[in-house]
Amino acid sequence: MDGAYEGKLPRPTPETLPFWQGAKAGKLMLPWCEDCGQPHFYPRAICPHCLSDRLDWRQASGRGKLHTYVINHRAAKGFTAPYVIAVVELAEGPRMLSNVVTEGEPTPDMLTIDMDLEVTFDPVTDDITLPRFRPAP
């Protein structure tokens, strides 16, 4: 958190604040519906499965599988190319857009669809911690 992060930062809303508070504490939090029992992501005020507004925030396992990805070779503000943009299917079911971090420069040989991933947290500012994923041991 040395002020070096130059990328765009999320702006927590009332619907997403528990997610960002959890990330700052090193926890991957998901909203779960109290009526149908399903978790979902992205955070929103109603369950996308049954339209209930009875939601409860619970800590997810932080584990998932690589659903799909692209290795971006163009620099973007806040990112050093190449970097991995990925859709991660969480163990709880929802899919989440994130980054996969690797040791060294990412290559297709390092990343396989359905590979096991685990969450890691990147405190990019004093207020915002970004969840990213890495290959699970």
Secondary structure, DSSP 8 states (H G I E B T S, - for coil): --S---S------TTTHHHHHHHHTT--EEEEETTT--B-SS--SS-TTT----EEEEE--SEEEEEEEEEE-S-BTTB-SSEEEEEEEETTS-EEEEEE--SSS--GGG--TT-EEEEEEEE-SSS-EEEEEEE--
